[in-house]
C-alpha cells in the first residue's frame, strides 16, 4: 500500500534530481485532514515543503531530520488569509476578480492590479463607475460566449479565462503542451567555475504576487540576502507585499532609465541567484544572462505553446485546466482550499534553486530552472492518488436485490476481500446453528 506522504515527497525529490536515500530523513506529523479537497491538495503541500526543507539541509550539509508538520504547512499555504496589518484583514481579491456567468458557461477574471482592471473594463466596453462596475461587467459578460470574453480581455492586456473541463484542457493546444512536459526543467548553461563569495547568498528577486515571492521569502528564511526590485510606477499590492516581503530588502528601479539600468546590471553581476516571475519574454531585452548565475524562471502557463507569453495567476490556471470543474462542476465551478499552485510552486522553486546551488558547488556552471503554475496543476491532477469512492464499493445480488455497498477497510495479507454472503431478508433465517 502506498505511503502517500512519502510517495509525494519521493516523486518531487526525484524531479529535483535529489539522492533518493535522503528521503528517509523526512518525518511527518501534525493535525490531519487539513486543506480538504477532491484533489490531493494536502499531499502536494506537504511534499513541496518536505523537499524544500530537504534541499535546505542538503545544501547546508546538515544531517536532519526534516520534520513536516501538517498544521504549519496548511497555515503557510493560506498565509495571505492569516495576515493582519494593524488588525485589518487583507484584500485578497478585488471586486472584479471573480467568476462570471457567460452566455454559454463561466469566465474567471483577475483584476487586482489597477492596470488589469482598466484593461478588463476597456475590453468589455464598460465605463469605470466604481462599485457599479460589477453589475455592468456582469451584464457585458453575460451577453458573450466565455471564449470570446477570454480572447477580448487578453487582447486588451487584461486577464480572463474561460472555464474548461479536464478533458477540454487536455485537448487544448496549451494543455497538450503542458501534458507533454515534466513538472520542472533544470539545465546547465555554461562551464563557469563555482562561485566562491564570502557572506550570505545574494538573491535578486524580480517576482510578483505569490509563487515567486514565496520562493524568495523561503530563501531569505534560510539566510539569503534577498533584494526585490519593482518598477517605480507599479509596486506590489500593499497586502501582498506585507505577506511575502518578510525577510527581504526592496528597491525600485526603472530599467528603461540608463542610470537605473546600470545599477541593476551591477546588482546582477554581484548576485548568485536571479528569480523572475514576469510573463515569458517580458525581461529578455534587459540581457539577464550571466556566467555562473543560477536563474529560476516562473510563469503561469509555461514559456511554450500558444499561451507561452500570456500572463496568468493561480485562480485562472485552476479555471483553464479543469481544476475548478473537478472541485465543483461545469454548472457551478469550485476552487481549491488554498492557492496551492502558487504556494506549492513557490516551495518547489526554492528547492530547485537550493539543489542547483548544491550541484554548482562541486560541478560549477550556470543553471536555469523553469517552472509553471500549469505544470504544477497537471502534477496535482495526475501524479498523486486521489480519493475515488468507486474504488472502495462493490455490487452483489441477494435476497434484497442488487446491492451496492462499501467494502470493509479491514485488510491484511491473504485476508478476506469481501463478505461471503449478502444480507438476507430480516427474520428469514432459522434460529439455529448450522450443523448443530
N, C-alpha and C positions, 0 to 999 in steps of 0.2 A: 504494500500500500504506500502511496506517495506521502512523504512528509512535506506538506505544501510550503510551510515557511522556508525550509531548507532548499526545496526544489526551485523555488523562485529565486533565491539567492544564488544557487548554483548556475541557473540559466543566465542571470545578469553578469555574474562574475566571469563566466565563460565568454560572454560577448565583449567583456573588457580585456580579455586576454590574460586573466589572472591565473595564478597557480591553483589548481583545484584543491590541493591539500589545505590551503589556508581557510577554506570554508568551515573547517572543523573548529575554528576559533570563535565562531559566531554563536551566541547564546540568545534565546528568545524568551520573552516573558511579558508580564503586564496584563491589563484588562483585556478580555476577549470580546468579540462581537462589535468592534468599532468600525466606523465608516461602512455601514451596511449598504449593499447594493446588489443588483443582479449580476454585475460583473465583479471579478475578484479584486476590487479596489484596494482593500487592506493588504492583500498579498503583494500587489505592486508597491504600495507604500513601504511596507516592511522590508521587502527585498532591496528597494532602491536605497533606503537608509543603511541597510546592512552592508551593501557593497561599498557605499561611500565611507563608512566607518572602517571597513576592512582595507580599503585603499589608503586611508589615512595612517593606520598602524603599520601597513607595509612600507609606506613612504618614509615614515619616521623611524623605522627599524625597531618597533616595539613588539613584544610577544602577544599582546592582547590579554585576556579575551575581549571580544567585541560584544557588548550587551545591547540588545534591541528591545526596547520597552514599547509595547503597542500603544499605551496611553500617550507617551511622549511623541510617538510617530503620528498618531491621529491628530493630536493637538497641533503639531507643526504643520500638517497638511492643510489645516484651516487657520493658519496663523493670522491671516488678514481679518478673520471674524473675531478673534480674541483681542485685537488691537484696540486700545483706548488712548485718546490724546486728551489729556486733562479731563478725563471722564467721558469724553464724547466718542460714540461709536463711529467707525469709518463708513464712508460711502463706497461700497464695492462695485455697484453697478448703477450707472446713471439712468434716468427715466427712459431714455431712448435705446438702452441696451437691454433687449428682451426678445421673447418670442412674439411674432405677429402672425395672424392668420391671413394667408394669401387666398386668392380665388380658388386655388387647386391644392392647397396644402399649408405648410408653415415655413416661415423665414425667421432666422435669428439675426439680430443686428448687434454691433458693438459701437457705441458712440460715447465712451467715457471721455476721450480727449476732445477738446473743442474743435479741432480741425476735422476730426472724423464725424462729429455731429453736424458740422456745416456741410460736409460732403454728402451726408445722408439726406439732409433736407433739400439740398440742391438737386440731387438725382431724382427725388420724388416730386419736385416742384412744389414743395411745402414751405411757406414763409416761416421764419423763426418767430413764433409768438409765445415763447416761454413755455409755461406748463400746458398751454393749449396745443402745443405741437404734438403731444401724444395722441390726441384724438385725430388730428389731421393726418399724421403718419399712418395711423390705423386705417383710416379711410383710403388713403392712397395705396397702401399695400394690399388692402382687401379687394381692390379693383384689378389687380395684376396677378399674373402667374408667378410662382415662387422663383423660378429660374430667371424670369425677366427682371425681377427685383434684384436678384443676386448680380446679374450682369450689369445692370444700370448703375448700381451703387458702387461696385468695384471700378467701373469705368470713370466714375466721378472722383475716385480717390477715397471712397468710404469702405465700410466693411459690412457685408450682409451675405448670409449663406442659406441656401435652400435646404430644408430637411430631406435627408435621404435615408433609405433603409440600408442595412448592411449589404444586401445583395446589389442594390443600386450603386453603392460606393465601390463595390468590387468590380463592377463593370465600367465605372467612370475612368477616363484616361488617367487622371491623377491617382485614383485608387489603385489601378493596376500597377502604376509606377511604385507606389508605396509598398504594395504587397510583394513586389519582386526584389525589394532591398532589405538588408539587415537592419536591426534596431539602431545601430550606430556604425560609423566608419572611422577607422583610425589609420592615418597614413604617416609615413616618414617622408619628409620633404627634401632634406639635404643631408650633407655629411659634416655639418658644423660640429666642432668639438663640444663636449659638455660644458655648460656654463658653470663657472666657479665663483659666484659672487658671495661676498660676505653680507651678513644681515638677513632680514626676512625676505621671503619670496615676494617679488613685485608683480602685482596683477593689475593690468589696465582693463577697466570694466566699461564696455560700450554696450550695455544691455538695457532692456526696458521691461516694465510690468512685473512678471512673477518668475518665470523659469530661469532666465539668465541671472537676475538679481539673487535668486535663491542659491544658485551655484556659487556666485562670488561672495555672498553672505557666509556660506559654509567655509569657503577658503579663508575668509577673514577670521572666522572662529578658530581655524587651525593654525593661525599665526601669520598669515599672509598680510602684506601691506597692500590693501585694495584701494585703488583710486578710480572712482567713477567719473566719467566725462559725459556731460549733457550739453546739447546746444543751448545757448543763452535764451533764445526765444521759445523754447519748447521743453521746459523742465518736466521732470516726472511729476505725476499727480501727487499732491502732498501726503495723502494717506498711504499710497503705495510706497512712497519714499520712506515714511516712518516705519513701515513694516519690514522692508527689505534693505534699508540703508544701514542697519546696525552693524557696527564693526568697521565701517568703511570711511574713507575720506571722499569728498565730492568736489568737483570743479566744473566750471562752464568754459567751453571753448567753441568758437565758431571756426570750423575747419576750412571755410571758404575765405577767411581772412588770413593773409600771409603771415602775420606775426603769430596768430594763434596756431596756424599750421606748423610753424617752426617749433613752437613749444610742444605741440603734440608729437612731432617727429622725434624730438629729444626724449620725451617720456617713453615713446615706443622703443627707441634704441636701447634704453636702460631697463626695459621690462623683461620679465621672464615668461609671463603668460599674458595673452590677449584673449578676452572673451567678448564675442559680439552677438547681438540679438536683434539686429535690424534685418529687414527682408533681404533675401539674397540679391547681391549686386549693388545694393544701395551704397556701400562703402568702398567699392572696388577702386573708384577713381582716386582714393587717397593713398594707394600704394601701401598696404599694411604688412606686406611680407617682409620678414627679417630672418637672416640665418640663425638657426638655433632656437627660434622662438616656438613656444607651444601655443598654438592657436585653437580655440574652441569656437565653432560657429553653430549658432542655434537659429532655427527658423520654424515657422508653423507647418508648412506643407512639404518642406524639402527643397533643395536647390536644383530640382529636376522636374520634368513634366510640364504640362500646360499651366499649372498653378505655381511654378517654381519661383516666380517673382512676386507672388501675392503676399500681402500682409495677412495676419491671422492671429487669433487668440484661442486659448483653451476652449472657451464656450462655443466658438464657431467650429472648431475641429470636432467637438462632440457631435454637433449637428450634421456636419457633412459626412462623417464616417459611419453613421448609423448608430452610434452610441446612444444618442438621445432617443432613438426608437427602441433600442434594447432596454433602456431604463424606464421607458414609458410605453408609448405605442405610436403608430403613424397618425392616429387621431388625436392623441394627447401626449406630446413628447415630454420626456423627463430629463433629468440631469444627474450627473454623478454627485455623491455626497460631499465632494471636495473638488477643487480644480486640480485633480490628481495628475492630469497630463502635464500641467505646469510644474507642480511640485516634484513629481516623480522624475521628470526630465531634468529638473534643476539638480537634484542629488546625483543623478546618473552622470550629468555633465561634470560636476565637481569630481566624481570618482574617476572619470576618464582623464581629466586633467592631471590628477594625482598619479594615476597609473602611467601616463605619458612622461611625467617628470621622473618617476622611479626608473623607467626604462632608459630615459635620456641620460640619467646619471652615470650609467655604465656604457651605454652604446653611443651617446651623442646624437646629433641630428635634430633638426626642427621637426615638429609634429603638428598634424592637423587632425582635429576631432570634429565630426559633424553629427548633429542630432536634429530631429524634427519632432514637433508635437504629434504630427500624424503618425510617425513611426512608433512612438510610444503608445498611441492609441491602438495601433494594429497589434502591438505586442500584448497589450492588455486584453484584447478581444480574442486572441488566438493562442497565446503561449501558455497561459495558466489554466488549470482546471477550474471550471465554474459549476456552481450548484445547478443541477438539472434534475428535478424531481422524477422525471420519467425513468431515470436510471435505477431508481430505488422502489419502483412499484411493479406489480405484475398482475396478470389476469388469469382467472381459472373458472371452470364451470363446476357447479354443485347444486345441491337442493335449493339454494336461494336464487339460482340463475347465474348469469355471467357476472362475476365479482371482480372488481378492481380494488386492490388493497396494497398497503405499504409492506415491503419486506422487513424482516427483523434486522435490527442493527447488530445483534449478537453474531459475531463472526470469528472464526479461527480456522487454522489449517485442518482440512478434512472434516470440518464441521458441516452441519446441515445448512442448506441454502434456502429452504422453504419448508413450510409445514407439510406433513404427509396427508392431511385431509382438510377439506374446506369446512366452513361452518355449516351445520345442518339446521333443519327446522327446529325451532325452540320446542323442547319437551318431547321430541320424536324418538329418542333413544331409550332402550330398556334400562331400568335402574339396576344394572348388574355388571360385574367384571367379566370380560370375555374369557372363556376357558375355565371359569371358576366352577 
